[in-house]
Amino acid sequence: MTAAMEQLVAHTILQGFDAMYGRFLDVTAGAQERFEQQDWSSVHLALKKRISFYDHHVGLVTSQIQIMLGERYANRSFLMAVKSSYENLLLDYPRYEIAESFFNSVYCRIFEHRNINRDKLFVHSSQENRIPTYPTQLTRIYHAHSGLTSLFDRVLDDTPFTQIWEDKQRDTKLIINHLKQEFGAAFNDDTSLELIREPFYRNKAAYLIGKITLNHDGQYQTIPLVLPVLNNNNKQLYVDACICHVNDASIIFGFARSYFMVYAPAPGALVRFLANLIPNKTNAELYTAIGCQKHGKTELYREFLTHLDNSDDQFVTAPGIKGMVMSVFTLPSYDFVFKIIKDKFAPQKDISHATVKEKYKLVKEHDRVGRMADTQEYRHFTFERHRFSDELLAELLAVAPSIIKVTSDQIIISHLYMERRMIPFNIYVEQANDDDLRDAVDEYGKAIKQLAAANIFPGDMLFKNFGVTRHKRVVFYDYDEISYMTEMNFRKIPEPRTPEDEMSAEPWYSVGIYDVFPEEFRTFLLINPKVKILFNELHSDLFEAKYWQYLQKNITHGQYEDVYPYRSVHRLRKT
């Protein structure tokens, strides 16, 4: 192989990445128009479309290279030379880190995830110490020298929106009053604000995101600022809330939410700025949150390797009731779990492996409304053998031998998902005090309702299939039985025709494959007497077929309920 061919292959991969990211930016750029025109159905379609670009272009580049090289690409020295040429192309490239992940994906696709050696991939970035730069000015800086009102007037005036504000003077006043309540005398005319120029779009909202620097008697404090902007029935804009604490901002970037659409020609610089705002979010989480989920997967793997290097505990079965479809394990010291699909399912699970994978893909592409955990999918994931106990390894080999290969020093799993670890809801309920139990039952009910309003029926609503996050939010994480709400037929149980019907162990009425009887939910959800009382008080409508039919009707007519990723206390106009 000649140096010219090595360089040609490297250029082919980078050109394929440029084509993919160009389409990614094109769809992202349409977010403002979709928001301003309230085209909510197109918001969901754009999210799904943008996600599809990555695998599509990886496939195109893979086919090109296979045609160019035939069977000659397996030579190690040639592959190393291609990688070296690719590194040279990235030296002054603004999206180098995402492009490295794209290279990894092409390599893995060519070899069908076999022959994976770390020296042939960008397991770690070739430019780890490089400080990412932005091709244009990433932020605007505002000072309050002319007063706080003037500062926020300029902030709202500088937004790229083409629609008018419902009442800009009112919103400015509400923002200032809220920040004064939060920070008192520290929020004064020495305050400065640095705001990301591009709004972040998700679902029905646009978010203005930046940081405020407070100066109180010479003591400087930097806080995040998130201003969600909504679009009223008259297509006029208003600021709905003001979020100014790290934990609250962190929730907005949570792992159970859909990806933002924010125009970012150099995402590394944007992530670097966000990491300073929300230090409890990792690079993997932030890249994923802005839609670069494939690179988020790379960053998550790097973070996992770092964790392994700094820990010595062994993998264990994850806490909770064992699933009938998935087997789950984790490190006690690690914040994620690993999920594998069993070779054989329990008899009551009449689904295929392909169906399970499709369900996880559906969740990736759907509006998760903060109630479904995002996952990252890996192939041929390698673990160190000594980190597994004999008991755990025996259990995994018993349920999924077809996807596990064991060597003297490695365990290789051909397909798995990584997902944020949570406290299983059934365990949390048993241990919660009265106040936490009430909040948890309310959260569970809200989770079901918000998923349903987003056209997701969980199917298996048992408590074991939900988890509680560190922010005490209830999140769904078992997807093998989810369906679209519009596919289901919610029915009220017919009245018994005779006393014999009422006493019968079998239903006296026909039951279709998509029939659901919400009255039956009580049987398996309200076993705990305390939970029963709270559920009947807070969410008894979930047991009525007419409630579910009402949600179905809304979805059919394109009416999507508002789901706010922030607490009502942050909203500026109390309703």
C-alpha positions in Angstrom: 0.0 0.0 0.0 1.3 3.5 -0.9 1.3 6.5 1.3 -1.1 8.1 -1.2 -3.7 5.3 -0.6 -3.3 5.7 3.2 -4.0 9.4 2.9 -6.9 8.8 0.5 -8.6 6.5 3.0 -8.0 9.0 5.8 -9.5 11.8 3.7 -12.5 9.6 2.8 -13.3 9.0 6.5 -13.0 12.7 7.3 -15.1 13.7 4.3 -17.8 11.3 5.4 -17.7 12.8 8.9 -18.0 16.3 7.5 -21.0 15.2 5.4 -22.7 13.7 8.5 -22.0 16.7 10.7 -23.1 19.1 8.0 -26.5 17.4 7.9 -26.6 17.3 11.7 -26.1 21.1 11.8 -28.7 21.6 9.0 -31.4 19.9 11.0 -30.3 21.6 14.2 -30.5 25.0 12.5 -34.2 24.4 11.8 -34.9 24.2 15.5 -35.7 27.9 15.8 -38.3 27.9 13.0 -39.9 24.8 14.5 -40.1 26.5 17.9 -41.4 29.7 16.6 -44.0 28.0 14.4 -45.0 25.7 17.2 -44.5 22.7 14.9 -44.2 20.2 17.7 -44.7 17.1 15.6 -41.8 18.2 13.4 -39.7 18.7 16.6 -40.0 14.9 17.3 -39.3 13.9 13.7 -36.2 16.2 13.6 -34.8 14.5 16.7 -35.2 11.1 15.2 -33.8 12.1 11.8 -30.7 13.8 13.3 -29.9 10.7 15.3 -30.1 8.5 12.2 -27.4 10.4 10.3 -24.5 9.0 12.2 -25.0 5.3 11.5 -26.1 6.1 7.9 -22.9 7.9 7.1 -20.7 5.4 8.9 -22.3 2.8 6.6 -21.6 4.9 3.5 -17.9 5.5 4.4 -17.5 1.8 5.2 -18.8 0.7 1.8 -16.6 3.2 0.1 -13.4 2.0 1.8 -14.3 -1.7 1.2 -14.7 -0.9 -2.5 -11.5 1.0 -2.6 -9.4 -1.6 -0.8 -11.1 -5.0 -1.2 -9.5 -7.5 1.1 -6.2 -5.5 1.5 -7.3 -3.4 4.4 -6.5 -6.0 7.1 -2.8 -5.3 7.1 -1.8 -3.9 10.5 0.9 -1.5 9.2 -1.5 0.0 6.7 -4.2 0.5 9.3 -1.8 2.2 11.6 -0.6 4.5 8.8 -4.3 5.4 8.0 -4.8 6.4 11.6 -1.6 8.4 11.6 -2.7 10.3 8.4 -6.1 10.9 10.0 -4.5 12.4 13.1 -2.5 14.8 10.9 -5.8 15.9 9.3 -7.2 16.7 12.7 -4.4 18.9 14.0 -6.2 22.1 13.2 -9.7 20.6 12.9 -12.4 22.3 15.1 -14.3 19.0 15.7 -11.4 16.7 16.1 -12.8 14.8 19.1 -16.1 13.9 17.3 -14.2 13.0 14.2 -12.0 10.6 16.2 -15.2 8.8 17.4 -16.4 8.6 13.8 -13.1 7.0 12.8 -13.6 4.4 15.6 -17.1 3.7 14.3 -15.9 3.2 10.7 -13.1 0.9 11.9 -15.5 -1.2 14.0 -18.1 -1.4 11.2 -15.4 -2.6 8.7 -14.3 -5.4 11.0 -17.7 -6.1 12.5 -16.3 -5.2 15.9 -13.7 -7.9 15.6 -9.9 -7.4 15.5 -10.4 -4.4 17.9 -7.0 -3.3 19.2 -6.6 -0.1 21.2 -3.6 1.1 19.2 -5.8 1.0 16.0 -8.5 3.2 17.6 -8.8 6.5 19.3 -9.5 4.9 22.7 -8.0 8.1 24.1 -7.9 11.3 22.1 -4.8 12.1 20.1 -5.1 15.7 21.3 -6.1 15.3 25.0 -4.4 18.6 26.1 -5.8 20.7 23.3 -8.1 23.5 24.4 -11.0 23.5 21.9 -11.7 26.8 20.2 -14.8 28.1 18.5 -14.8 29.4 14.9 -16.9 32.4 16.0 -17.6 34.1 19.3 -19.2 31.5 21.5 -20.7 33.9 24.1 -21.8 37.5 24.7 -20.7 39.3 27.8 -23.0 41.8 29.5 -22.2 44.2 32.4 -24.7 45.9 34.7 -23.0 49.3 34.8 -26.1 50.9 33.5 -28.3 48.9 35.8 -29.7 45.4 36.0 -32.8 46.3 34.0 -30.7 47.5 31.1 -28.6 44.3 31.3 -31.5 41.9 30.9 -33.2 44.2 28.3 -30.1 43.8 26.2 -30.0 40.0 26.8 -33.6 39.6 25.4 -33.0 42.0 22.6 -29.9 40.1 21.4 -31.7 36.8 21.0 -32.1 35.5 17.4 -35.8 35.1 17.7 -38.0 36.7 15.0 -41.1 36.8 17.1 -42.0 39.6 19.5 -42.0 39.3 23.3 -45.3 39.1 25.0 -44.1 41.6 27.7 -40.4 42.1 27.8 -40.5 44.7 30.6 -42.5 42.3 32.8 -40.1 39.4 32.1 -37.0 41.5 32.9 -38.6 42.7 36.1 -39.5 39.1 37.1 -36.0 37.8 36.4 -34.4 40.5 38.5 -36.8 40.0 41.4 -36.1 36.3 41.3 -32.3 36.7 41.4 -32.6 39.3 44.2 -34.6 36.9 46.2 -32.0 34.2 45.6 -28.8 36.2 46.2 -29.8 39.4 47.9 -27.2 42.2 48.0 -24.7 40.1 46.0 -26.9 40.7 42.9 -26.1 44.3 42.2 -24.7 46.7 39.6 -21.3 45.0 39.7 -22.9 41.8 38.3 -21.8 40.5 34.9 -23.4 37.9 32.7 -21.8 35.7 30.0 -24.4 34.1 27.8 -24.0 31.4 25.1 -25.1 33.1 21.8 -27.1 30.1 20.5 -30.3 29.1 22.3 -30.8 25.5 23.2 -34.0 24.0 21.8 -35.9 21.0 23.2 -39.5 20.0 22.9 -41.6 23.2 23.3 -39.0 25.4 24.8 -35.8 27.4 24.0 -33.2 27.9 26.7 -30.9 30.8 27.1 -27.9 29.5 29.0 -24.9 31.2 30.6 -23.3 32.2 33.8 -23.6 35.2 36.2 -20.6 36.5 38.2 -21.7 38.2 41.4 -19.5 40.6 43.3 -20.3 41.0 47.0 -17.8 43.1 48.9 -15.0 41.9 46.7 -16.0 38.2 46.9 -16.8 36.8 43.5 -19.2 34.0 42.9 -20.1 32.4 39.6 -23.5 30.8 39.2 -25.3 29.2 36.2 -28.2 30.9 34.6 -30.9 29.2 32.6 -33.8 31.1 31.2 -36.4 28.9 29.5 -38.4 30.8 26.8 -41.8 29.6 25.8 -44.2 30.5 22.9 -47.8 31.4 23.8 -51.0 30.8 21.9 -50.5 34.0 20.0 -46.9 33.0 19.0 -45.4 35.6 21.4 -42.4 34.8 23.6 -42.0 34.9 27.3 -39.5 33.9 29.9 -41.1 31.1 31.9 -38.5 30.5 34.6 -35.2 31.4 36.1 -32.8 28.6 37.2 -29.7 29.7 38.9 -28.3 26.8 41.0 -26.1 24.0 39.9 -28.3 21.1 40.9 -31.3 22.6 39.2 -29.4 23.3 36.1 -28.0 19.8 36.2 -31.6 18.4 36.1 -32.3 20.2 32.9 -29.3 18.4 31.4 -30.4 15.1 32.9 -29.9 11.6 31.4 -33.6 11.0 31.1 -34.3 13.9 28.8 -34.2 14.2 25.0 -31.1 15.7 23.4 -30.9 19.5 22.9 -30.7 21.1 19.5 -28.1 23.8 19.7 -26.1 25.0 16.8 -22.5 24.0 17.6 -19.9 23.9 14.8 -17.3 23.2 17.4 -19.0 21.2 20.2 -15.8 20.8 22.3 -15.7 24.5 23.1 -19.4 24.5 24.0 -19.0 21.4 26.3 -16.0 23.1 28.0 -18.1 26.1 28.8 -21.0 24.0 30.1 -18.6 21.9 32.2 -17.7 25.1 34.1 -21.3 25.9 34.7 -22.4 22.4 35.8 -19.3 20.8 37.3 -21.3 17.7 38.4 -21.9 16.8 34.8 -19.2 14.7 33.0 -18.1 15.3 29.4 -19.9 12.2 28.4 -23.2 13.6 29.8 -22.7 17.0 28.2 -21.8 15.8 24.7 -24.8 13.5 24.9 -27.1 16.3 26.0 -26.3 18.4 23.0 -26.9 15.6 20.6 -23.4 14.2 20.1 -24.4 11.0 21.7 -22.0 8.8 19.8 -19.1 10.8 21.1 -20.8 10.8 24.5 -20.5 7.0 24.2 -16.7 7.4 23.6 -16.3 9.7 26.6 -18.4 7.4 28.8 -16.0 4.5 27.9 -13.0 6.6 28.7 -14.5 7.6 32.0 -15.2 3.9 32.7 -11.5 3.1 32.1 -10.4 5.8 34.4 -12.7 4.5 37.1 -11.3 1.0 36.7 -7.8 2.4 37.1 -8.8 4.1 40.4 -10.9 1.3 42.0 -10.4 -2.4 42.9 -13.9 -3.6 43.8 -15.5 -6.5 41.9 -18.6 -6.5 39.6 -21.8 -7.7 41.3 -25.4 -8.4 40.4 -27.2 -5.1 40.5 -29.6 -4.6 43.4 -33.3 -5.3 42.7 -35.5 -8.1 41.4 -33.9 -10.0 38.6 -35.5 -9.3 35.2 -37.0 -11.9 32.9 -35.4 -10.4 29.8 -32.3 -8.6 30.9 -29.5 -9.5 33.4 -27.9 -6.5 35.1 -24.6 -6.1 36.9 -22.5 -3.2 38.2 -19.5 -2.1 40.2 -20.6 -1.0 43.7 -18.3 2.1 43.3 -19.6 3.0 39.8 -22.6 5.1 38.8 -23.7 2.9 35.9 -25.1 -0.5 35.3 -24.4 -3.0 32.5 -27.4 -4.7 30.9 -27.3 -7.8 28.7 -30.2 -9.5 26.9 -30.7 -13.1 28.1 -30.5 -15.9 25.6 -33.9 -17.2 26.7 -36.8 -15.3 28.2 -39.4 -16.3 30.8 -42.4 -18.0 29.1 -44.7 -15.0 29.7 -42.3 -12.8 27.7 -43.4 -13.5 24.1 -40.9 -11.3 22.4 -37.7 -11.7 20.4 -34.2 -10.3 20.9 -34.7 -8.1 17.8 -37.8 -6.7 19.4 -36.0 -5.8 22.6 -33.3 -4.0 20.7 -35.9 -2.1 18.7 -37.6 -1.0 22.0 -34.3 0.4 23.2 -33.8 2.2 19.9 -37.3 3.6 20.1 -36.5 5.1 23.5 -33.3 6.6 22.2 -35.2 8.4 19.4 -38.3 9.4 21.4 -39.1 12.3 23.6 -38.2 10.9 27.0 -39.8 13.8 29.0 -37.3 13.2 31.8 -38.9 9.8 32.6 -36.9 7.3 30.6 -33.2 6.6 31.1 -30.9 7.0 28.1 -28.6 4.1 27.3 -25.4 3.7 25.4 -25.1 0.5 23.3 -21.7 -1.3 23.0 -20.4 -4.3 21.1 -17.5 -6.6 22.1 -17.1 -4.8 25.4 -14.0 -6.2 27.3 -13.7 -6.5 31.0 -10.8 -7.7 33.1 -11.5 -11.3 34.3 -10.2 -10.7 37.8 -12.9 -8.0 38.5 -15.6 -10.7 38.3 -16.4 -13.1 41.0 -16.9 -16.7 40.0 -20.5 -16.5 41.2 -21.4 -13.5 38.9 -19.6 -15.0 35.9 -21.4 -18.3 36.4 -24.7 -16.5 36.5 -24.0 -14.5 33.3 -22.9 -17.6 31.5 -26.0 -19.4 32.6 -28.4 -16.8 31.2 -26.5 -15.5 28.1 -23.7 -17.9 27.0 -24.1 -16.9 23.4 -22.8 -13.4 23.9 -20.0 -14.0 26.4 -16.5 -15.2 25.7 -14.1 -15.9 28.6 -10.4 -16.1 28.3 -7.7 -16.4 31.0 -7.7 -12.7 31.7 -10.7 -11.2 29.9 -14.4 -11.4 29.6 -15.8 -10.2 26.3 -19.5 -9.4 26.0 -20.6 -9.1 22.4 -23.6 -6.8 23.1 -24.6 -4.7 26.2 -26.1 -1.5 27.3 -24.8 1.0 29.8 -27.3 2.9 31.8 -27.2 5.3 34.8 -27.6 3.4 38.1 -30.6 4.3 40.3 -32.3 2.9 43.4 -35.0 0.4 42.2 -38.3 2.0 43.1 -39.6 -1.1 44.9 -36.6 -1.0 47.2 -36.9 2.8 47.7 -40.6 2.5 48.7 -39.8 -0.1 51.3 -37.1 2.0 53.0 -38.7 5.5 52.6 -40.0 7.6 55.5 -43.5 8.9 55.3 -42.6 12.2 53.6 -40.3 10.6 51.1 -42.9 7.9 50.4 -45.5 10.5 49.6 -43.1 12.3 47.2 -42.1 9.0 45.6 -45.7 7.8 45.0 -46.5 11.2 43.5 -43.4 11.1 41.3 -44.3 7.6 40.1 -47.8 8.7 39.1 -46.4 11.8 37.4 -43.9 9.6 35.5 -46.6 7.4 34.2 -48.8 10.3 33.2 -46.0 12.2 31.5 -44.9 9.1 29.6 -48.4 8.5 28.5 -48.8 12.2 27.4 -45.7 11.7 25.3 -47.3 8.7 23.6 -45.5 6.0 25.6 -47.3 3.2 27.4 -44.8 1.5 29.7 -46.5 -1.9 29.5 -45.0 -3.5 32.6 -45.7 -0.8 35.3 -44.4 -2.8 38.3 -42.3 -0.8 40.7 -39.2 -2.9 40.0 -39.1 -1.4 36.5 -38.6 2.1 37.8 -35.7 3.8 39.6 -35.1 6.8 41.8 -32.4 9.3 40.9 -30.2 11.3 43.2 -32.6 14.1 42.7 -35.4 11.8 43.9 -37.0 11.7 40.4 -38.7 8.5 39.4 -37.5 7.2 36.0 -38.5 4.2 33.9 -35.8 1.9 32.8 -37.2 -1.5 31.6 -38.3 -1.1 28.0 -39.1 -4.6 26.6 -42.9 -4.1 26.9 -43.2 -0.4 26.0 -45.6 0.6 23.2 -47.1 3.7 21.7 -50.2 4.9 23.5 -51.9 5.1 20.2 -51.5 1.3 19.6 -53.3 0.4 22.8 -57.1 -0.1 23.5 -58.0 1.1 26.9 -61.2 -0.5 28.2 -63.4 -0.6 31.2 -64.0 -4.1 32.5 -67.6 -5.1 31.5 -70.1 -5.7 34.2 -70.5 -9.5 35.0 -73.6 -11.0 33.3 -74.3 -13.5 36.0 -73.1 -14.4 39.5 -71.1 -17.2 37.9 -69.2 -14.6 35.8 -68.4 -12.7 38.9 -67.0 -15.7 40.7 -65.1 -17.1 37.7 -61.3 -17.2 37.8 -61.3 -16.5 34.0 -62.5 -13.3 32.4 -66.1 -13.5 31.0 -65.2 -11.0 28.3 -63.0 -11.1 25.3 -59.4 -9.7 25.6 -57.5 -8.5 22.5 -53.7 -8.4 22.3 -53.7 -4.6 22.7 -56.4 -4.4 25.3 -55.6 -2.7 28.6 -57.9 -2.6 31.6 -56.6 0.2 34.0 -58.8 -1.1 36.8 -56.5 -4.0 37.0 -53.5 -1.8 37.9 -54.7 -1.7 41.5 -54.1 -5.5 41.8 -50.3 -5.2 41.4 -49.5 -1.6 42.3 -51.4 -1.3 45.6 -50.0 -4.2 47.6 -48.5 -1.9 50.3 -51.3 -0.4 52.4 -49.5 3.0 52.7 -48.9 3.2 49.0 -52.6 2.3 48.4 -53.8 5.3 50.5 -51.4 7.7 48.8 -52.1 6.4 45.3 -55.8 6.7 45.7 -55.3 10.3 47.0 -52.8 11.5 44.4 -53.3 9.5 41.2 -56.5 7.5 41.3 -57.3 8.6 37.7 -54.7 6.2 36.5 -57.1 3.4 37.3 -59.8 4.7 35.0 -60.0 3.9 31.3 -61.5 7.3 30.4 -58.3 9.0 31.6 -56.1 7.0 29.3 -58.6 7.5 26.4 -58.4 11.2 27.0 -54.7 11.2 26.7 -55.0 9.1 23.5 -57.4 11.7 22.0 -54.9 14.5 22.7 -52.1 12.6 21.0 -54.2 11.8 18.0 -55.0 15.5 17.6 -51.4 16.5 18.0 -51.8 18.0 21.4 -48.7 17.5 23.5 -48.9 18.3 27.2 -46.3 20.6 28.7 -43.6 18.9 30.7 -41.3 21.2 32.5 -37.7 20.1 33.3 -37.6 22.4 36.3 -39.6 22.8 39.5 -42.6 25.1 39.8 -40.7 27.2 42.3 -38.5 28.5 39.5 -41.3 29.6 37.3 -41.6 33.4 37.2 -45.4 33.6 36.9 -47.0 31.4 39.5 -50.0 29.5 38.2 
